[in-house]
């Protein structure tokens, strides 16, 4: 989730404002100390434009690996 937020150019504070959460809550999501519910996950996807990561998450795949593979395909 952190990689998606950073790729979108958002700080934790900006993401917190968009999701109506606290910065501490965003940090917990990113460190896997708290699991977002589906409405929150959908808001995260909308805010970051990371639909491919949501799909990977729903299929139980590692979203970061998927993003890295996509970047390799695009880059080379």
CHARMM internal coordinates of N, CA and C (Angstrom, degrees):
IC EDIT
DIST 1 N 1 CA 1.4377
DIST 1 CA 1 C 1.5254
ANGL 1 N 1 CA 1 C 110.62
DIST 1 C 2 N 1.3314
ANGL 1 CA 1 C 2 N 115.35
DIHE 1 N 1 CA 1 C 2 N -35.96
DIST 2 N 2 CA 1.4581
ANGL 1 C 2 N 2 CA 119.22
DIHE 1 CA 1 C 2 N 2 CA 178.95
DIST 2 CA 2 C 1.5208
ANGL 2 N 2 CA 2 C 110.98
DIHE 1 C 2 N 2 CA 2 C -63.42
DIST 2 C 3 N 1.3335
ANGL 2 CA 2 C 3 N 116.15
DIHE 2 N 2 CA 2 C 3 N -43.19
DIST 3 N 3 CA 1.4639
ANGL 2 C 3 N 3 CA 119.79
DIHE 2 CA 2 C 3 N 3 CA -179.56
DIST 3 CA 3 C 1.5225
ANGL 3 N 3 CA 3 C 110.95
DIHE 2 C 3 N 3 CA 3 C -60.82
DIST 3 C 4 N 1.3228
ANGL 3 CA 3 C 4 N 117.00
DIHE 3 N 3 CA 3 C 4 N -39.36
DIST 4 N 4 CA 1.4673
ANGL 3 C 4 N 4 CA 120.89
DIHE 3 CA 3 C 4 N 4 CA 178.77
DIST 4 CA 4 C 1.5200
ANGL 4 N 4 CA 4 C 110.39
DIHE 3 C 4 N 4 CA 4 C -64.98
DIST 4 C 5 N 1.3287
ANGL 4 CA 4 C 5 N 116.11
DIHE 4 N 4 CA 4 C 5 N -44.48
DIST 5 N 5 CA 1.4636
ANGL 4 C 5 N 5 CA 120.40
DIHE 4 CA 4 C 5 N 5 CA 179.93
DIST 5 CA 5 C 1.5178
ANGL 5 N 5 CA 5 C 110.75
DIHE 4 C 5 N 5 CA 5 C -62.32
DIST 5 C 6 N 1.3267
ANGL 5 CA 5 C 6 N 115.73
DIHE 5 N 5 CA 5 C 6 N -45.99
DIST 6 N 6 CA 1.4626
ANGL 5 C 6 N 6 CA 119.59
DIHE 5 CA 5 C 6 N 6 CA -178.94
DIST 6 CA 6 C 1.5257
ANGL 6 N 6 CA 6 C 111.35
DIHE 5 C 6 N 6 CA 6 C -66.00
DIST 6 C 7 N 1.3237
ANGL 6 CA 6 C 7 N 116.89
DIHE 6 N 6 CA 6 C 7 N -39.60
DIST 7 N 7 CA 1.4669
ANGL 6 C 7 N 7 CA 120.44
DIHE 6 CA 6 C 7 N 7 CA 177.72
DIST 7 CA 7 C 1.5230
ANGL 7 N 7 CA 7 C 110.85
DIHE 6 C 7 N 7 CA 7 C -60.88
DIST 7 C 8 N 1.3334
ANGL 7 CA 7 C 8 N 116.46
DIHE 7 N 7 CA 7 C 8 N -32.68
DIST 8 N 8 CA 1.4722
ANGL 7 C 8 N 8 CA 121.30
DIHE 7 CA 7 C 8 N 8 CA 178.66
DIST 8 CA 8 C 1.5231
ANGL 8 N 8 CA 8 C 111.69
DIHE 7 C 8 N 8 CA 8 C -80.50
DIST 8 C 9 N 1.3416
ANGL 8 CA 8 C 9 N 117.21
DIHE 8 N 8 CA 8 C 9 N -4.65
DIST 9 N 9 CA 1.4568
ANGL 8 C 9 N 9 CA 120.86
DIHE 8 CA 8 C 9 N 9 CA 178.09
DIST 9 CA 9 C 1.5195
ANGL 9 N 9 CA 9 C 114.36
DIHE 8 C 9 N 9 CA 9 C 76.32
DIST 9 C 10 N 1.3203
ANGL 9 CA 9 C 10 N 116.64
DIHE 9 N 9 CA 9 C 10 N 26.84
DIST 10 N 10 CA 1.4562
ANGL 9 C 10 N 10 CA 121.25
DIHE 9 CA 9 C 10 N 10 CA -177.79
DIST 10 CA 10 C 1.5241
ANGL 10 N 10 CA 10 C 111.17
DIHE 9 C 10 N 10 CA 10 C -107.24
DIST 10 C 11 N 1.3140
ANGL 10 CA 10 C 11 N 116.34
DIHE 10 N 10 CA 10 C 11 N 142.13
DIST 11 N 11 CA 1.4582
ANGL 10 C 11 N 11 CA 121.24
DIHE 10 CA 10 C 11 N 11 CA 172.31
DIST 11 CA 11 C 1.5325
ANGL 11 N 11 CA 11 C 108.13
DIHE 10 C 11 N 11 CA 11 C -83.72
DIST 11 C 12 N 1.3224
ANGL 11 CA 11 C 12 N 116.32
DIHE 11 N 11 CA 11 C 12 N 167.59
DIST 12 N 12 CA 1.4621
ANGL 11 C 12 N 12 CA 119.19
DIHE 11 CA 11 C 12 N 12 CA 175.57
DIST 12 CA 12 C 1.5218
ANGL 12 N 12 CA 12 C 110.88
DIHE 11 C 12 N 12 CA 12 C -61.13
DIST 12 C 13 N 1.3170
ANGL 12 CA 12 C 13 N 116.41
DIHE 12 N 12 CA 12 C 13 N -36.95
DIST 13 N 13 CA 1.4632
ANGL 12 C 13 N 13 CA 120.32
DIHE 12 CA 12 C 13 N 13 CA 179.68
DIST 13 CA 13 C 1.5303
ANGL 13 N 13 CA 13 C 111.26
DIHE 12 C 13 N 13 CA 13 C -65.20
DIST 13 C 14 N 1.3378
ANGL 13 CA 13 C 14 N 116.42
DIHE 13 N 13 CA 13 C 14 N -42.04
DIST 14 N 14 CA 1.4664
ANGL 13 C 14 N 14 CA 120.16
DIHE 13 CA 13 C 14 N 14 CA 178.47
DIST 14 CA 14 C 1.5233
ANGL 14 N 14 CA 14 C 110.81
DIHE 13 C 14 N 14 CA 14 C -65.18
DIST 14 C 15 N 1.3269
ANGL 14 CA 14 C 15 N 116.35
DIHE 14 N 14 CA 14 C 15 N -41.30
DIST 15 N 15 CA 1.4663
ANGL 14 C 15 N 15 CA 120.13
DIHE 14 CA 14 C 15 N 15 CA 178.89
DIST 15 CA 15 C 1.5255
ANGL 15 N 15 CA 15 C 109.88
DIHE 14 C 15 N 15 CA 15 C -64.97
DIST 15 C 16 N 1.3179
ANGL 15 CA 15 C 16 N 116.37
DIHE 15 N 15 CA 15 C 16 N -41.35
DIST 16 N 16 CA 1.4651
ANGL 15 C 16 N 16 CA 120.11
DIHE 15 CA 15 C 16 N 16 CA 178.28
DIST 16 CA 16 C 1.5332
ANGL 16 N 16 CA 16 C 111.14
DIHE 15 C 16 N 16 CA 16 C -58.95
DIST 16 C 17 N 1.3152
ANGL 16 CA 16 C 17 N 116.49
DIHE 16 N 16 CA 16 C 17 N -42.32
DIST 17 N 17 CA 1.4618
ANGL 16 C 17 N 17 CA 120.55
DIHE 16 CA 16 C 17 N 17 CA 179.15
DIST 17 CA 17 C 1.5291
ANGL 17 N 17 CA 17 C 111.13
DIHE 16 C 17 N 17 CA 17 C -64.42
DIST 17 C 18 N 1.3165
ANGL 17 CA 17 C 18 N 116.97
DIHE 17 N 17 CA 17 C 18 N -41.04
DIST 18 N 18 CA 1.4706
ANGL 17 C 18 N 18 CA 120.74
DIHE 17 CA 17 C 18 N 18 CA -179.45
DIST 18 CA 18 C 1.5261
ANGL 18 N 18 CA 18 C 111.94
DIHE 17 C 18 N 18 CA 18 C -67.14
DIST 18 C 19 N 1.3370
ANGL 18 CA 18 C 19 N 116.53
DIHE 18 N 18 CA 18 C 19 N -33.22
DIST 19 N 19 CA 1.4564
ANGL 18 C 19 N 19 CA 121.04
DIHE 18 CA 18 C 19 N 19 CA -176.83
DIST 19 CA 19 C 1.5305
ANGL 19 N 19 CA 19 C 112.82
DIHE 18 C 19 N 19 CA 19 C -98.08
DIST 19 C 20 N 1.3377
ANGL 19 CA 19 C 20 N 116.19
DIHE 19 N 19 CA 19 C 20 N 1.58
DIST 20 N 20 CA 1.4674
ANGL 19 C 20 N 20 CA 121.46
DIHE 19 CA 19 C 20 N 20 CA -178.13
DIST 20 CA 20 C 1.5332
ANGL 20 N 20 CA 20 C 110.70
DIHE 19 C 20 N 20 CA 20 C 56.97
DIST 20 C 21 N 1.3166
ANGL 20 CA 20 C 21 N 114.98
DIHE 20 N 20 CA 20 C 21 N 45.86
DIST 21 N 21 CA 1.4559
ANGL 20 C 21 N 21 CA 123.35
DIHE 20 CA 20 C 21 N 21 CA 177.96
DIST 21 CA 21 C 1.5208
ANGL 21 N 21 CA 21 C 108.45
DIHE 20 C 21 N 21 CA 21 C -127.37
DIST 21 C 22 N 1.3264
ANGL 21 CA 21 C 22 N 116.47
DIHE 21 N 21 CA 21 C 22 N 176.80
DIST 22 N 22 CA 1.4593
ANGL 21 C 22 N 22 CA 120.84
DIHE 21 CA 21 C 22 N 22 CA 175.55
DIST 22 CA 22 C 1.5224
ANGL 22 N 22 CA 22 C 109.32
DIHE 21 C 22 N 22 CA 22 C -91.73
DIST 22 C 23 N 1.3209
ANGL 22 CA 22 C 23 N 116.21
DIHE 22 N 22 CA 22 C 23 N 160.29
DIST 23 N 23 CA 1.4643
ANGL 22 C 23 N 23 CA 120.56
DIHE 22 CA 22 C 23 N 23 CA 175.68
DIST 23 CA 23 C 1.5233
ANGL 23 N 23 CA 23 C 109.65
DIHE 22 C 23 N 23 CA 23 C -60.78
DIST 23 C 24 N 1.3226
ANGL 23 CA 23 C 24 N 117.18
DIHE 23 N 23 CA 23 C 24 N -36.97
DIST 24 N 24 CA 1.4618
ANGL 23 C 24 N 24 CA 121.88
DIHE 23 CA 23 C 24 N 24 CA 178.44
DIST 24 CA 24 C 1.5285
ANGL 24 N 24 CA 24 C 111.08
DIHE 23 C 24 N 24 CA 24 C -61.13
DIST 24 C 25 N 1.3138
ANGL 24 CA 24 C 25 N 116.73
DIHE 24 N 24 CA 24 C 25 N -40.47
DIST 25 N 25 CA 1.4611
ANGL 24 C 25 N 25 CA 121.59
DIHE 24 CA 24 C 25 N 25 CA 178.26
DIST 25 CA 25 C 1.5311
ANGL 25 N 25 CA 25 C 110.53
DIHE 24 C 25 N 25 CA 25 C -63.53
DIST 25 C 26 N 1.3177
ANGL 25 CA 25 C 26 N 116.99
DIHE 25 N 25 CA 25 C 26 N -43.63
DIST 26 N 26 CA 1.4714
ANGL 25 C 26 N 26 CA 121.38
DIHE 25 CA 25 C 26 N 26 CA 178.60
DIST 26 CA 26 C 1.5240
ANGL 26 N 26 CA 26 C 109.47
DIHE 25 C 26 N 26 CA 26 C -60.97
DIST 26 C 27 N 1.3197
ANGL 26 CA 26 C 27 N 116.77
DIHE 26 N 26 CA 26 C 27 N -43.01
DIST 27 N 27 CA 1.4631
ANGL 26 C 27 N 27 CA 121.36
DIHE 26 CA 26 C 27 N 27 CA 178.53
DIST 27 CA 27 C 1.5281
ANGL 27 N 27 CA 27 C 111.07
DIHE 26 C 27 N 27 CA 27 C -59.82
DIST 27 C 28 N 1.3227
ANGL 27 CA 27 C 28 N 116.94
DIHE 27 N 27 CA 27 C 28 N -41.84
DIST 28 N 28 CA 1.4677
ANGL 27 C 28 N 28 CA 120.78
DIHE 27 CA 27 C 28 N 28 CA 179.57
DIST 28 CA 28 C 1.5211
ANGL 28 N 28 CA 28 C 111.16
DIHE 27 C 28 N 28 CA 28 C -64.55
DIST 28 C 29 N 1.3305
ANGL 28 CA 28 C 29 N 117.60
DIHE 28 N 28 CA 28 C 29 N -39.66
DIST 29 N 29 CA 1.4640
ANGL 28 C 29 N 29 CA 120.25
DIHE 28 CA 28 C 29 N 29 CA 175.82
DIST 29 CA 29 C 1.5305
ANGL 29 N 29 CA 29 C 110.38
DIHE 28 C 29 N 29 CA 29 C -60.33
DIST 29 C 30 N 1.3068
ANGL 29 CA 29 C 30 N 115.75
DIHE 29 N 29 CA 29 C 30 N -45.31
DIST 30 N 30 CA 1.4631
ANGL 29 C 30 N 30 CA 120.11
DIHE 29 CA 29 C 30 N 30 CA -175.10
DIST 30 CA 30 C 1.5241
ANGL 30 N 30 CA 30 C 112.97
DIHE 29 C 30 N 30 CA 30 C -70.67
DIST 30 C 31 N 1.3253
ANGL 30 CA 30 C 31 N 116.93
DIHE 30 N 30 CA 30 C 31 N -24.98
DIST 31 N 31 CA 1.4697
ANGL 30 C 31 N 31 CA 120.85
DIHE 30 CA 30 C 31 N 31 CA 179.87
DIST 31 CA 31 C 1.5216
ANGL 31 N 31 CA 31 C 112.26
DIHE 30 C 31 N 31 CA 31 C -98.94
DIST 31 C 32 N 1.3323
ANGL 31 CA 31 C 32 N 116.40
DIHE 31 N 31 CA 31 C 32 N 10.89
DIST 32 N 32 CA 1.4682
ANGL 31 C 32 N 32 CA 122.45
DIHE 31 CA 31 C 32 N 32 CA -179.79
DIST 32 CA 32 C 1.5222
ANGL 32 N 32 CA 32 C 113.13
DIHE 31 C 32 N 32 CA 32 C 59.24
DIST 32 C 33 N 1.3283
ANGL 32 CA 32 C 33 N 116.78
DIHE 32 N 32 CA 32 C 33 N 30.40
DIST 33 N 33 CA 1.4572
ANGL 32 C 33 N 33 CA 120.64
DIHE 32 CA 32 C 33 N 33 CA 174.66
DIST 33 CA 33 C 1.5215
ANGL 33 N 33 CA 33 C 110.60
DIHE 32 C 33 N 33 CA 33 C -93.65
DIST 33 C 34 N 1.3195
ANGL 33 CA 33 C 34 N 115.39
DIHE 33 N 33 CA 33 C 34 N -8.94
DIST 34 N 34 CA 1.4591
ANGL 33 C 34 N 34 CA 121.73
DIHE 33 CA 33 C 34 N 34 CA 179.70
DIST 34 CA 34 C 1.5233
ANGL 34 N 34 CA 34 C 107.28
DIHE 33 C 34 N 34 CA 34 C -149.96
DIST 34 C 35 N 1.3310
ANGL 34 CA 34 C 35 N 116.17
DIHE 34 N 34 CA 34 C 35 N 137.25
DIST 35 N 35 CA 1.4666
ANGL 34 C 35 N 35 CA 120.63
DIHE 34 CA 34 C 35 N 35 CA -179.72
DIST 35 CA 35 C 1.5247
ANGL 35 N 35 CA 35 C 108.96
DIHE 34 C 35 N 35 CA 35 C -101.62
DIST 35 C 36 N 1.3375
ANGL 35 CA 35 C 36 N 116.95
DIHE 35 N 35 CA 35 C 36 N 125.83
DIST 36 N 36 CA 1.4676
ANGL 35 C 36 N 36 CA 118.64
DIHE 35 CA 35 C 36 N 36 CA 179.95
DIST 36 CA 36 C 1.5232
ANGL 36 N 36 CA 36 C 111.37
DIHE 35 C 36 N 36 CA 36 C -71.87
DIST 36 C 37 N 1.3284
ANGL 36 CA 36 C 37 N 116.02
DIHE 36 N 36 CA 36 C 37 N 146.89
DIST 37 N 37 CA 1.4583
ANGL 36 C 37 N 37 CA 119.30
DIHE 36 CA 36 C 37 N 37 CA 173.10
DIST 37 CA 37 C 1.5305
ANGL 37 N 37 CA 37 C 107.93
DIHE 36 C 37 N 37 CA 37 C -76.56
DIST 37 C 38 N 1.3068
ANGL 37 CA 37 C 38 N 116.64
DIHE 37 N 37 CA 37 C 38 N 170.83
DIST 38 N 38 CA 1.4679
ANGL 37 C 38 N 38 CA 120.07
DIHE 37 CA 37 C 38 N 38 CA -174.80
DIST 38 CA 38 C 1.5276
ANGL 38 N 38 CA 38 C 112.95
DIHE 37 C 38 N 38 CA 38 C -63.20
DIST 38 C 39 N 1.3415
ANGL 38 CA 38 C 39 N 120.70
DIHE 38 N 38 CA 38 C 39 N -41.87
DIST 39 N 39 CA 1.4691
ANGL 38 C 39 N 39 CA 118.36
DIHE 38 CA 38 C 39 N 39 CA 177.09
DIST 39 CA 39 C 1.5371
ANGL 39 N 39 CA 39 C 112.31
DIHE 38 C 39 N 39 CA 39 C -60.00
DIST 39 C 40 N 1.3345
ANGL 39 CA 39 C 40 N 116.91
DIHE 39 N 39 CA 39 C 40 N -39.01
DIST 40 N 40 CA 1.4572
ANGL 39 C 40 N 40 CA 120.41
DIHE 39 CA 39 C 40 N 40 CA 178.39
DIST 40 CA 40 C 1.5240
ANGL 40 N 40 CA 40 C 110.13
DIHE 39 C 40 N 40 CA 40 C -66.75
DIST 40 C 41 N 1.3300
ANGL 40 CA 40 C 41 N 116.70
DIHE 40 N 40 CA 40 C 41 N -41.19
DIST 41 N 41 CA 1.4646
ANGL 40 C 41 N 41 CA 120.37
DIHE 40 CA 40 C 41 N 41 CA 178.75
DIST 41 CA 41 C 1.5261
ANGL 41 N 41 CA 41 C 110.38
DIHE 40 C 41 N 41 CA 41 C -62.03
DIST 41 C 42 N 1.3345
ANGL 41 CA 41 C 42 N 116.84
DIHE 41 N 41 CA 41 C 42 N -39.90
DIST 42 N 42 CA 1.4607
ANGL 41 C 42 N 42 CA 120.42
DIHE 41 CA 41 C 42 N 42 CA 179.35
DIST 42 CA 42 C 1.5329
ANGL 42 N 42 CA 42 C 110.75
DIHE 41 C 42 N 42 CA 42 C -66.15
DIST 42 C 43 N 1.3363
ANGL 42 CA 42 C 43 N 117.35
DIHE 42 N 42 CA 42 C 43 N -38.63
DIST 43 N 43 CA 1.4678
ANGL 42 C 43 N 43 CA 120.78
DIHE 42 CA 42 C 43 N 43 CA 176.16
DIST 43 CA 43 C 1.5279
ANGL 43 N 43 CA 43 C 110.18
DIHE 42 C 43 N 43 CA 43 C -63.71
DIST 43 C 44 N 1.3300
ANGL 43 CA 43 C 44 N 116.87
DIHE 43 N 43 CA 43 C 44 N -40.32
DIST 44 N 44 CA 1.4671
ANGL 43 C 44 N 44 CA 121.92
DIHE 43 CA 43 C 44 N 44 CA 179.23
DIST 44 CA 44 C 1.5330
ANGL 44 N 44 CA 44 C 109.50
DIHE 43 C 44 N 44 CA 44 C -61.19
DIST 44 C 45 N 1.3284
ANGL 44 CA 44 C 45 N 115.20
DIHE 44 N 44 CA 44 C 45 N -45.43
DIST 45 N 45 CA 1.4743
ANGL 44 C 45 N 45 CA 120.38
DIHE 44 CA 44 C 45 N 45 CA 179.80
DIST 45 CA 45 C 1.5198
ANGL 45 N 45 CA 45 C 110.35
DIHE 44 C 45 N 45 CA 45 C -61.69
DIST 45 C 46 N 1.3106
ANGL 45 CA 45 C 46 N 117.35
DIHE 45 N 45 CA 45 C 46 N -44.37
DIST 46 N 46 CA 1.4694
ANGL 45 C 46 N 46 CA 120.94
DIHE 45 CA 45 C 46 N 46 CA 178.75
DIST 46 CA 46 C 1.5254
ANGL 46 N 46 CA 46 C 111.06
DIHE 45 C 46 N 46 CA 46 C -62.02
DIST 46 C 47 N 1.3302
ANGL 46 CA 46 C 47 N 116.54
DIHE 46 N 46 CA 46 C 47 N -43.05
DIST 47 N 47 CA 1.4689
ANGL 46 C 47 N 47 CA 120.73
DIHE 46 CA 46 C 47 N 47 CA -176.96
DIST 47 CA 47 C 1.5260
ANGL 47 N 47 CA 47 C 112.24
DIHE 46 C 47 N 47 CA 47 C -69.30
DIST 47 C 48 N 1.3337
ANGL 47 CA 47 C 48 N 116.84
DIHE 47 N 47 CA 47 C 48 N -29.86
DIST 48 N 48 CA 1.4674
ANGL 47 C 48 N 48 CA 120.27
DIHE 47 CA 47 C 48 N 48 CA -175.08
DIST 48 CA 48 C 1.5274
ANGL 48 N 48 CA 48 C 113.87
DIHE 47 C 48 N 48 CA 48 C -107.11
DIST 48 C 49 N 1.3169
ANGL 48 CA 48 C 49 N 117.08
DIHE 48 N 48 CA 48 C 49 N -11.94
DIST 49 N 49 CA 1.4658
ANGL 48 C 49 N 49 CA 119.68
DIHE 48 CA 48 C 49 N 49 CA -177.54
DIST 49 CA 49 C 1.5152
ANGL 49 N 49 CA 49 C 112.71
DIHE 48 C 49 N 49 CA 49 C 67.05
DIST 49 C 50 N 1.3289
ANGL 49 CA 49 C 50 N 117.05
DIHE 49 N 49 CA 49 C 50 N 30.87
DIST 50 N 50 CA 1.4606
ANGL 49 C 50 N 50 CA 121.77
DIHE 49 CA 49 C 50 N 50 CA -174.37
DIST 50 CA 50 C 1.5289
ANGL 50 N 50 CA 50 C 111.94
DIHE 49 C 50 N 50 CA 50 C -104.67
DIST 50 C 51 N 1.3083
ANGL 50 CA 50 C 51 N 116.76
DIHE 50 N 50 CA 50 C 51 N 55.58
DIST 51 N 51 CA 1.4655
ANGL 50 C 51 N 51 CA 120.36
DIHE 50 CA 50 C 51 N 51 CA -178.20
DIST 51 CA 51 C 1.5253
ANGL 51 N 51 CA 51 C 112.60
DIHE 50 C 51 N 51 CA 51 C -62.19
DIST 51 C 52 N 1.3296
ANGL 51 CA 51 C 52 N 116.81
DIHE 51 N 51 CA 51 C 52 N -34.86
DIST 52 N 52 CA 1.4664
ANGL 51 C 52 N 52 CA 119.67
DIHE 51 CA 51 C 52 N 52 CA -179.24
DIST 52 CA 52 C 1.5219
ANGL 52 N 52 CA 52 C 111.46
DIHE 51 C 52 N 52 CA 52 C -64.40
DIST 52 C 53 N 1.3277
ANGL 52 CA 52 C 53 N 116.91
DIHE 52 N 52 CA 52 C 53 N -31.08
DIST 53 N 53 CA 1.4569
ANGL 52 C 53 N 53 CA 120.46
DIHE 52 CA 52 C 53 N 53 CA 179.24
DIST 53 CA 53 C 1.5263
ANGL 53 N 53 CA 53 C 110.20
DIHE 52 C 53 N 53 CA 53 C -73.44
DIST 53 C 54 N 1.3272
ANGL 53 CA 53 C 54 N 117.70
DIHE 53 N 53 CA 53 C 54 N -37.49
DIST 54 N 54 CA 1.4601
ANGL 53 C 54 N 54 CA 120.78
DIHE 53 CA 53 C 54 N 54 CA 176.31
DIST 54 CA 54 C 1.5229
ANGL 54 N 54 CA 54 C 110.25
DIHE 53 C 54 N 54 CA 54 C -61.30
DIST 54 C 55 N 1.3005
ANGL 54 CA 54 C 55 N 116.29
DIHE 54 N 54 CA 54 C 55 N -44.21
DIST 55 N 55 CA 1.4659
ANGL 54 C 55 N 55 CA 120.19
DIHE 54 CA 54 C 55 N 55 CA 179.41
DIST 55 CA 55 C 1.5223
ANGL 55 N 55 CA 55 C 110.08
DIHE 54 C 55 N 55 CA 55 C -60.66
DIST 55 C 56 N 1.3232
ANGL 55 CA 55 C 56 N 116.93
DIHE 55 N 55 CA 55 C 56 N -45.22
DIST 56 N 56 CA 1.4573
ANGL 55 C 56 N 56 CA 120.94
DIHE 55 CA 55 C 56 N 56 CA 178.10
DIST 56 CA 56 C 1.5253
ANGL 56 N 56 CA 56 C 110.44
DIHE 55 C 56 N 56 CA 56 C -60.82
DIST 56 C 57 N 1.3335
ANGL 56 CA 56 C 57 N 116.92
DIHE 56 N 56 CA 56 C 57 N -43.51
DIST 57 N 57 CA 1.4591
ANGL 56 C 57 N 57 CA 122.32
DIHE 56 CA 56 C 57 N 57 CA 179.70
DIST 57 CA 57 C 1.5279
ANGL 57 N 57 CA 57 C 110.33
DIHE 56 C 57 N 57 CA 57 C -60.26
DIST 57 C 58 N 1.3329
ANGL 57 CA 57 C 58 N 116.85
DIHE 57 N 57 CA 57 C 58 N -45.85
DIST 58 N 58 CA 1.4613
ANGL 57 C 58 N 58 CA 120.85
DIHE 57 CA 57 C 58 N 58 CA -178.82
DIST 58 CA 58 C 1.5222
ANGL 58 N 58 CA 58 C 112.25
DIHE 57 C 58 N 58 CA 58 C -64.22
DIST 58 C 59 N 1.3317
ANGL 58 CA 58 C 59 N 116.67
DIHE 58 N 58 CA 58 C 59 N -30.41
DIST 59 N 59 CA 1.4549
ANGL 58 C 59 N 59 CA 121.05
DIHE 58 CA 58 C 59 N 59 CA 178.20
DIST 59 CA 59 C 1.5245
ANGL 59 N 59 CA 59 C 112.62
DIHE 58 C 59 N 59 CA 59 C -89.97
DIST 59 C 60 N 1.3379
ANGL 59 CA 59 C 60 N 116.33
DIHE 59 N 59 CA 59 C 60 N 3.38
DIST 60 N 60 CA 1.4528
ANGL 59 C 60 N 60 CA 120.38
DIHE 59 CA 59 C 60 N 60 CA 177.90
DIST 60 CA 60 C 1.5132
ANGL 60 N 60 CA 60 C 113.92
DIHE 59 C 60 N 60 CA 60 C 76.98
DIST 60 C 61 N 1.3190
ANGL 60 CA 60 C 61 N 117.03
DIHE 60 N 60 CA 60 C 61 N 20.01
DIST 61 N 61 CA 1.4604
ANGL 60 C 61 N 61 CA 121.35
DIHE 60 CA 60 C 61 N 61 CA -179.42
DIST 61 CA 61 C 1.5146
ANGL 61 N 61 CA 61 C 110.46
DIHE 60 C 61 N 61 CA 61 C -95.32
DIST 61 C 62 N 1.3051
ANGL 61 CA 61 C 62 N 116.04
DIHE 61 N 61 CA 61 C 62 N 163.20
DIST 62 N 62 CA 1.4578
ANGL 61 C 62 N 62 CA 122.45
DIHE 61 CA 61 C 62 N 62 CA 177.74
DIST 62 CA 62 C 1.5189
ANGL 62 N 62 CA 62 C 108.66
DIHE 61 C 62 N 62 CA 62 C -80.29
DIST 62 C 63 N 1.3335
ANGL 62 CA 62 C 63 N 116.49
DIHE 62 N 62 CA 62 C 63 N 107.91
DIST 63 N 63 CA 1.4616
ANGL 62 C 63 N 63 CA 121.28
DIHE 62 CA 62 C 63 N 63 CA -177.15
DIST 63 CA 63 C 1.5111
ANGL 63 N 63 CA 63 C 113.43
DIHE 62 C 63 N 63 CA 63 C -59.67
DIST 63 C 64 N 1.3231
ANGL 63 CA 63 C 64 N 117.85
DIHE 63 N 63 CA 63 C 64 N -36.37
DIST 64 N 64 CA 1.4567
ANGL 63 C 64 N 64 CA 120.56
DIHE 63 CA 63 C 64 N 64 CA -179.49
DIST 64 CA 64 C 1.5235
ANGL 64 N 64 CA 64 C 110.87
DIHE 63 C 64 N 64 CA 64 C -65.42
DIST 64 C 65 N 1.3193
ANGL 64 CA 64 C 65 N 117.38
DIHE 64 N 64 CA 64 C 65 N -41.30
DIST 65 N 65 CA 1.4635
ANGL 64 C 65 N 65 CA 120.32
DIHE 64 CA 64 C 65 N 65 CA 177.73
DIST 65 CA 65 C 1.5241
ANGL 65 N 65 CA 65 C 110.89
DIHE 64 C 65 N 65 CA 65 C -63.38
DIST 65 C 66 N 1.3160
ANGL 65 CA 65 C 66 N 115.91
DIHE 65 N 65 CA 65 C 66 N -40.10
DIST 66 N 66 CA 1.4660
ANGL 65 C 66 N 66 CA 120.06
DIHE 65 CA 65 C 66 N 66 CA 178.01
DIST 66 CA 66 C 1.5287
ANGL 66 N 66 CA 66 C 109.85
DIHE 65 C 66 N 66 CA 66 C -61.39
DIST 66 C 67 N 1.3381
ANGL 66 CA 66 C 67 N 116.89
DIHE 66 N 66 CA 66 C 67 N -45.71
DIST 67 N 67 CA 1.4705
ANGL 66 C 67 N 67 CA 120.43
DIHE 66 CA 66 C 67 N 67 CA 179.67
DIST 67 CA 67 C 1.5238
ANGL 67 N 67 CA 67 C 110.74
DIHE 66 C 67 N 67 CA 67 C -61.76
DIST 67 C 68 N 1.3249
ANGL 67 CA 67 C 68 N 117.23
DIHE 67 N 67 CA 67 C 68 N -42.18
DIST 68 N 68 CA 1.4630
ANGL 67 C 68 N 68 CA 120.29
DIHE 67 CA 67 C 68 N 68 CA -179.96
DIST 68 CA 68 C 1.5273
ANGL 68 N 68 CA 68 C 110.60
DIHE 67 C 68 N 68 CA 68 C -64.14
DIST 68 C 69 N 1.3239
ANGL 68 CA 68 C 69 N 117.12
DIHE 68 N 68 CA 68 C 69 N -41.48
DIST 69 N 69 CA 1.4614
ANGL 68 C 69 N 69 CA 120.52
DIHE 68 CA 68 C 69 N 69 CA 177.54
DIST 69 CA 69 C 1.5248
ANGL 69 N 69 CA 69 C 111.10
DIHE 68 C 69 N 69 CA 69 C -62.88
DIST 69 C 70 N 1.3327
ANGL 69 CA 69 C 70 N 116.53
DIHE 69 N 69 CA 69 C 70 N -42.63
DIST 70 N 70 CA 1.4608
ANGL 69 C 70 N 70 CA 119.71
DIHE 69 CA 69 C 70 N 70 CA 178.84
DIST 70 CA 70 C 1.5257
ANGL 70 N 70 CA 70 C 111.25
DIHE 69 C 70 N 70 CA 70 C -63.23
DIST 70 C 71 N 1.3279
ANGL 70 CA 70 C 71 N 116.95
DIHE 70 N 70 CA 70 C 71 N -40.47
DIST 71 N 71 CA 1.4554
ANGL 70 C 71 N 71 CA 120.68
DIHE 70 CA 70 C 71 N 71 CA 179.34
DIST 71 CA 71 C 1.5282
ANGL 71 N 71 CA 71 C 111.05
DIHE 70 C 71 N 71 CA 71 C -64.33
DIST 71 C 72 N 1.3167
ANGL 71 CA 71 C 72 N 116.79
DIHE 71 N 71 CA 71 C 72 N -38.19
DIST 72 N 72 CA 1.4839
ANGL 71 C 72 N 72 CA 120.56
DIHE 71 CA 71 C 72 N 72 CA 177.51
DIST 72 CA 72 C 1.5194
ANGL 72 N 72 CA 72 C 110.29
DIHE 71 C 72 N 72 CA 72 C -64.70
DIST 72 C 73 N 1.3309
ANGL 72 CA 72 C 73 N 117.06
DIHE 72 N 72 CA 72 C 73 N -41.24
DIST 73 N 73 CA 1.4573
ANGL 72 C 73 N 73 CA 120.80
DIHE 72 CA 72 C 73 N 73 CA 179.32
DIST 73 CA 73 C 1.5163
ANGL 73 N 73 CA 73 C 111.85
DIHE 72 C 73 N 73 CA 73 C -64.18
DIST 73 C 74 N 1.3138
ANGL 73 CA 73 C 74 N 115.56
DIHE 73 N 73 CA 73 C 74 N -43.02
DIST 74 N 74 CA 1.4616
ANGL 73 C 74 N 74 CA 121.29
DIHE 73 CA 73 C 74 N 74 CA -179.23
DIST 74 CA 74 C 1.5202
ANGL 74 N 74 CA 74 C 109.97
DIHE 73 C 74 N 74 CA 74 C -69.67
DIST 74 C 75 N 1.3150
ANGL 74 CA 74 C 75 N 116.53
DIHE 74 N 74 CA 74 C 75 N -40.24
DIST 75 N 75 CA 1.4632
ANGL 74 C 75 N 75 CA 121.45
DIHE 74 CA 74 C 75 N 75 CA -176.12
DIST 75 CA 75 C 1.5098
ANGL 75 N 75 CA 75 C 114.33
DIHE 74 C 75 N 75 CA 75 C -78.47
DIST 75 C 76 N 1.2866
ANGL 75 CA 75 C 76 N 118.55
DIHE 75 N 75 CA 75 C 76 N -20.61
DIST 76 N 76 CA 1.4297
ANGL 75 C 76 N 76 CA 114.85
DIHE 75 CA 75 C 76 N 76 CA -173.91
DIST 76 CA 76 C 1.4519
ANGL 76 N 76 CA 76 C 115.72
DIHE 75 C 76 N 76 CA 76 C -154.04
END
COOR INIT
IC SEED 1 N 1 CA 1 C
IC BUILD
